[in-house]
Amino acid sequence: MRNASMRPYLSKSRLISAWQCSKKLHLEKHHKELGVITSQMESAFAGGHQVGDIAQQLYGTDQSVEVQFNFKTMVAETKRLIDNGADFPIFEATFRHENVLIRADVMIPDGDGWHVIEVKASTSVKDYHVLDCAIQDWVIRNSGINVLSISLAHINNQFVYEGDGNYDGLLLENDLTEEVRAMEYDVLELVAKAREAVSGPPPVIDVGPHCNKPYECQFISHCWPMDAEYPVTGLGGGKARVAGWVVAGYRDIRDVKRSEISSEQQQRIHRVTESGEAEVLPGGKETLEALPYPRYFLDFETIGPAIPVWKGTRPYAATAVQWSCHIESEDGGIRHEEFLDISGGPPMRALAESLIACLGTSGPVLMYTSYEKTVIKGLAELFPDLTEALNEIISRLIDLHPIVKNHYYHPAMLGSWSIKAVLPAMVPDMRYAGLEGINEGMGAADGFLEAINPDTDVARRAELEEQLLRYCKFDTEAMVQIARFLAEQS
Ligand code: SF4
């Protein structure tokens, strides 16, 4: 029989990777370099850390201890604390059983045993969270610890921050002890599957919906065919259907037979891609020409962190922190106004007031997707005395996105009508990728949070401020150019 210490080492996150896809785990172990870590993944990772820090604040006592991060000593340090009769909360207690290594976010002494809490940044309990807790429970109990109960704590999205660092009520705890104890066999099966994935040959796994669930896999650009001129993924629609085409060997949108496509939108993408030319459908020009002046092109940047920053805000609620507006007059003249406050104080009131002043009382307010409407509604909720003025703005909103979607498609858009896909097709000189530093929404949110962090030095803050202003301004400038382009098509 193989000695336990000779078995490949597995962490809990590797087991969860194996649960999602054994090929993912194999690549993580042997070909990490093929993965692409996106800014969304990095942001989610950082958010998880922040929630972990808050959990330590909420569950901590004067005596609580965090086992310091050093894989070589963490297991021994945990054992030393428990053997010495620790009667205080322990954070990051670390255990190993059959070479499966886990760290428990929170362990609280309870009589002659322990209450274990796993902390997640999500807003509900997911099925893989139960499996996650079952792995913890299996390893900790088999390390000789009396686990009396195990819970999952997640973000309470109804929590409203009252300020002064008081986050009592931010986490909701769910006792999963019963479900977890019924899953021991699942854990053993998963450990065996993970060992096979790590030690054996590369598993043959087709792409499919599992590539994005529960986590977006970092190997998507490796497994999904992206090197064709018009990758088949650009047909969009259901992941399972597109994966079916990939498995059938199709690489380019043009490889798919027309008879295999049923959705109208996919037929349109396929038709235009085959033609190699942009398709302009009648009506867009007339719709845009009918809009009176002055025309306002508006865009917000928002943040929605798991841990609310300002009094009165909720976890993950989109909070406006910046706007940009280009104003076009009938003679073709353009002027620009903007708002950004990186002082660290709540910017929402000044943001809303300056927005009302900028937009005046007449003229269409163009946005790209209905997100701006949601953001303005959020401002009205925060400031009831501004509701009337903000509702007036809402009544003037015109969404440019469906106008573009209904009247224009270019093969280079690869199935997307996002502003980032549309702009280079219509105005090749304008590219988001050409923006230095911040060049997408998630980057803007992270950049803003970094800018208001007191630990950020003055030079970096100034750099971020410049990038944020440039990015948001670029968005509304892009909208002006898109509207003009469409209005010029005959
Ligand atoms: S992209 Fe899909 S198939 Fe490839 S490793 Fe990731 S989950 Fe598995």
Boltz pocket constraint, residues with backbone or C-beta under 6 A from the ligand:
constraints:
  - pocket:
      binder: B
      contacts: [[A, 20], [A, 21], [A, 22], [A, 23], [A, 24], [A, 25], [A, 27], [A, 205], [A, 206], [A, 207], [A, 208], [A, 210], [A, 211], [A, 212], [A, 217], [A, 218], [A, 219], [A, 220], [A, 223], [A, 224]]
      max_distance: 6.0
